[in-house]
Amino acid sequence: MNEILSTRGLMCSTYPIYLATREINKEEQRRMRTGIAKVCSEQYGLNYELSDISDCDGCSAENGRLFSGCNDCAIRKCAKQKAVENCAFCPEYSCQKLELFFVHDSDARTRLDDVRHRIS
């Protein structure tokens, strides 16, 4: 499986919505999506129902399917406006929006820091 890093440092190729999109067993896919809606609600305070959990081909997919929550992501929008592959390539790394996100996912910081060190 190809590794796909989101703009904010999530590893799309191992992220639950990406995996649920690729699940061929419909019962298992529904179970996975139900869990995703629960996590979105409990961890991020988003009131998602099962029907809100759309397919996703990864954050950087231009013409593919994109998780409904990613459409409203301020970090993703910022990276698109600045035309950077991900936040590690941004001259303003790491900004306040990203720092707030890192509170919920410190592994994302580690992944972006790693990219940043490789490109420096």
C-alpha positions as CSV (number, residue, x, y, z in Angstrom):
1,M,0.0,0.0,0.0
2,N,1.4,3.4,-0.9
3,E,1.9,5.8,1.9
4,I,-0.1,9.0,1.5
5,L,0.6,11.8,3.9
6,S,-2.2,14.4,4.4
7,T,-1.5,18.1,4.5
8,R,-1.6,18.1,8.3
9,G,0.4,15.0,8.8
10,L,-2.1,12.2,9.0
11,M,-1.0,9.0,7.3
12,C,-4.0,8.6,4.9
13,S,-3.0,5.1,3.9
14,T,-3.6,3.8,7.4
15,Y,-6.4,6.2,8.4
16,P,-9.7,4.6,9.2
17,I,-11.8,6.4,6.6
18,Y,-9.3,5.5,3.8
19,L,-9.4,1.9,4.9
20,A,-13.2,1.8,5.2
21,T,-13.4,3.1,1.6
22,R,-11.4,0.2,0.5
23,E,-13.2,-2.4,2.5
24,I,-15.2,-4.7,0.2
25,N,-17.3,-6.4,2.9
26,K,-20.3,-4.1,3.2
27,E,-21.1,-5.1,6.8
28,E,-17.5,-4.5,7.9
29,Q,-17.4,-1.2,6.0
30,R,-20.6,-0.1,7.9
31,R,-19.1,-1.1,11.2
32,M,-15.9,0.8,10.4
33,R,-17.9,3.9,9.4
34,T,-20.0,3.8,12.5
35,G,-16.8,3.7,14.6
36,I,-15.4,6.7,12.6
37,A,-18.6,8.7,13.3
38,K,-18.3,7.9,17.0
39,V,-14.6,9.0,17.1
40,C,-15.4,12.2,15.2
41,S,-18.0,13.0,17.8
42,E,-16.1,12.0,20.9
43,Q,-12.6,13.2,20.0
44,Y,-13.3,16.2,17.8
45,G,-16.8,17.3,18.9
46,L,-18.2,16.9,15.4
47,N,-21.8,15.6,15.2
48,Y,-21.4,13.1,12.4
49,E,-23.9,10.5,11.6
50,L,-23.1,7.3,9.6
51,S,-24.4,9.0,6.4
52,D,-21.8,11.8,6.9
53,I,-18.9,9.4,6.6
54,S,-18.2,9.5,2.9
55,D,-15.5,7.7,0.8
56,C,-12.0,9.0,0.8
57,D,-9.0,8.5,-1.6
58,G,-6.7,10.6,0.6
59,C,-6.3,14.3,1.4
60,S,-4.2,15.1,-1.6
61,A,-6.5,13.4,-4.1
62,E,-7.4,16.0,-6.7
63,N,-10.1,14.2,-8.6
64,G,-10.9,11.4,-6.2
65,R,-13.3,11.0,-3.3
66,L,-12.7,13.1,-0.3
67,F,-14.0,12.6,3.3
68,S,-16.7,15.1,3.9
69,G,-14.9,16.4,7.0
70,C,-11.8,17.3,4.8
71,N,-13.8,19.6,2.7
72,D,-14.1,22.0,5.6
73,C,-10.6,21.5,7.0
74,A,-9.0,25.0,7.4
75,I,-5.5,23.4,7.4
76,R,-6.2,21.6,4.1
77,K,-7.6,24.8,2.6
78,C,-4.6,26.8,3.7
79,A,-2.2,24.2,2.1
80,K,-4.2,24.3,-1.1
81,Q,-4.0,28.2,-1.2
82,K,-0.3,28.1,-0.6
83,A,0.1,25.3,-3.2
84,V,2.2,23.1,-0.8
85,E,2.2,19.3,-0.8
86,N,1.7,19.3,3.0
87,C,2.4,21.7,5.9
88,A,6.0,20.6,6.2
89,F,6.7,22.5,2.9
90,C,5.1,25.7,4.2
91,P,7.5,28.6,5.2
92,E,5.2,29.3,8.1
93,Y,5.5,25.8,9.6
94,S,4.3,25.2,12.2
95,C,1.4,27.7,12.5
96,Q,-1.2,28.1,15.2
97,K,-3.8,26.1,13.3
98,L,-1.4,23.2,13.1
99,E,-0.3,23.5,16.7
100,L,-3.9,23.2,17.8
101,F,-4.3,20.1,15.7
102,F,-1.1,18.6,17.1
103,V,-2.8,18.6,20.6
104,H,-5.0,15.8,19.2
105,D,-2.4,14.0,17.1
106,S,1.2,14.4,18.1
107,D,2.2,11.7,15.6
108,A,1.2,14.1,12.9
109,R,3.9,16.5,14.1
110,T,6.5,13.7,14.1
111,R,5.6,12.8,10.5
112,L,5.7,16.4,9.3
113,D,8.9,17.2,11.2
114,D,10.5,14.2,9.5
115,V,9.5,15.5,6.1
116,R,10.7,18.9,7.0
117,H,14.1,17.6,8.0
118,R,14.4,15.6,4.8
119,I,13.7,18.7,2.6
120,S,15.9,21.1,4.5
